Amino acid sequence: MNATAEVRATPPVQLPLLRSQAAGNCYAASALTENFAIECRNLSYSVKTRQGRILPILNDCSLSIPAGQFWMLLGPNGCGKSTLLKIFGGLLNPTGGSLHVKKPRSFVFQNPDHQVVMPTVEADVAFGLGKFNITNDEITSRVAKALDAVGMYEYLQRPVQTLSGGQKQRVAIAGALAEACEVFLLDELTSFLDENDQVGMVPSIWKMGGLFYKLILQPY
Ligand SMILES: Nc1ncnc2c1ncn2[C@@H]1O[C@H](COP(=O)(O)OP(=O)(O)OP(=O)(O)O)[C@@H](O)[C@H]1O
């Protein structure tokens, strides 16, 4: 991904279209601030191939995402959206540039099979809450609210292996919502959902996560 990637705000918040900036331009001189939910400057990421060649994947990516807003990053297949999101989620380390992401943050993978791991829907959504110092009642309440937000409350006791791909994706989203993180990172959140559900999901997440900062990445 280079300076051609676009970041667009999605409804309900309308924001001007931004473009990532080339290295050495407006961001080069100043330090990152904590004013943004996500901010990166001149970020790069490369991998080493089996032949020992350095393969650049991200090159000079700069963007600033304000807190409390819902953003979508659009770009063609293979341009580096997932890689950038994984860097924001702390799953990959950038090889260059600077980065600030508010914490805690939660990440929803493109493929829910990589995320939905517990035997039942209820257990899966509650899984990530084990790391918080909260009561069982609070866990039950958060699980119920998160499942309600994605239209899956009635599936509370369902074994996850009986769910469809789209239902699993909803459960994965509910798991992230239940954690009530500062930054909410969704990689192609609607890839397993049908057209109607895609339209409905964004407002549901917006409503549930009104206090969250969100970033969604999808191909054109
Ligand atoms: N570990 C790796 N080794 C080699 N190439 C990689 C590696 N990780 C990513 N790539 C390549 O980097 C590019 C960006 O991949 P990425 O998954 O970030 O793209 P994307 O924009 O999310 O694509 P899509 O819209 O198809 O999901 C692709 O060409 C991919 O093949």
The ligand as an SDF file (V2000), in Angstrom:
LIG
                    3D

 31 33  0  0  0  0  0  0  0  0999 V2000
    3.8510  -12.8290    5.1590 N   0  0  0  0  0  0  0  0  0  0  0  0
    3.7430  -12.4600    3.8750 C   0  0  0  0  0  0  0  0  0  0  0  0
    4.6100  -12.9130    2.9570 N   0  0  0  0  0  0  0  0  0  0  0  0
    4.5240  -12.5340    1.6590 C   0  0  0  0  0  0  0  0  0  0  0  0
    3.5830  -11.6990    1.1830 N   0  0  0  0  0  0  0  0  0  0  0  0
    2.6950  -11.2220    2.0580 C   0  0  0  0  0  0  0  0  0  0  0  0
    2.7130  -11.5550    3.4420 C   0  0  0  0  0  0  0  0  0  0  0  0
    1.7090  -10.9290    4.0600 N   0  0  0  0  0  0  0  0  0  0  0  0
    1.0560  -10.2110    3.0930 C   0  0  0  0  0  0  0  0  0  0  0  0
    1.6560  -10.4090    1.8970 N   0  0  0  0  0  0  0  0  0  0  0  0
    1.2710   -9.7770    0.6240 C   0  0  0  0  0  0  0  0  0  0  0  0
    1.0700   -8.4040    0.9080 O   0  0  0  0  0  0  0  0  0  0  0  0
    0.0000   -7.9050    0.1290 C   0  0  0  0  0  0  0  0  0  0  0  0
   -1.0240   -7.2580    1.0420 C   0  0  0  0  0  0  0  0  0  0  0  0
   -1.7420   -8.2720    1.7520 O   0  0  0  0  0  0  0  0  0  0  0  0
   -3.0220   -7.9240    2.6320 P   0  0  0  0  0  0  0  0  0  0  0  0
   -3.5850   -9.2090    3.1350 O   0  0  0  0  0  0  0  0  0  0  0  0
   -2.6380   -6.9060    3.6330 O   0  0  0  0  0  0  0  0  0  0  0  0
   -3.9510   -7.2690    1.5200 O   0  0  0  0  0  0  0  0  0  0  0  0
   -5.4800   -6.7660    1.5880 P   0  0  0  0  0  0  0  0  0  0  0  0
   -5.4900   -5.3890    1.0460 O   0  0  0  0  0  0  0  0  0  0  0  0
   -6.0320   -6.9600    2.9500 O   0  0  0  0  0  0  0  0  0  0  0  0
   -6.1510   -7.7530    0.5690 O   0  0  0  0  0  0  0  0  0  0  0  0
   -7.6640   -8.3320    0.4560 P   0  0  0  0  0  0  0  0  0  0  0  0
   -8.5830   -7.1700    0.1060 O   0  0  0  0  0  0  0  0  0  0  0  0
   -7.5490   -9.2960   -0.6690 O   0  0  0  0  0  0  0  0  0  0  0  0
   -8.0020   -8.9990    1.7710 O   0  0  0  0  0  0  0  0  0  0  0  0
   -0.5430   -9.0580   -0.6760 C   0  0  0  0  0  0  0  0  0  0  0  0
    0.0430   -9.0090   -1.9690 O   0  0  0  0  0  0  0  0  0  0  0  0
   -0.0550  -10.2850    0.0810 C   0  0  0  0  0  0  0  0  0  0  0  0
    0.1460  -11.3730   -0.7820 O   0  0  0  0  0  0  0  0  0  0  0  0
  1  2  1  0
  2  3  1  0
  2  7  2  0
  3  4  2  0
  4  5  1  0
  5  6  2  0
  6  7  1  0
  6 10  1  0
  7  8  1  0
  8  9  2  0
  9 10  1  0
 10 11  1  0
 11 12  1  0
 11 30  1  0
 12 13  1  0
 13 14  1  0
 13 28  1  0
 14 15  1  0
 15 16  1  0
 16 17  2  0
 16 18  1  0
 16 19  1  0
 19 20  1  0
 20 21  2  0
 20 22  1  0
 20 23  1  0
 23 24  1  0
 24 25  2  0
 24 26  1  0
 24 27  1  0
 28 29  1  0
 28 30  1  0
 30 31  1  0
M  END
$$$$
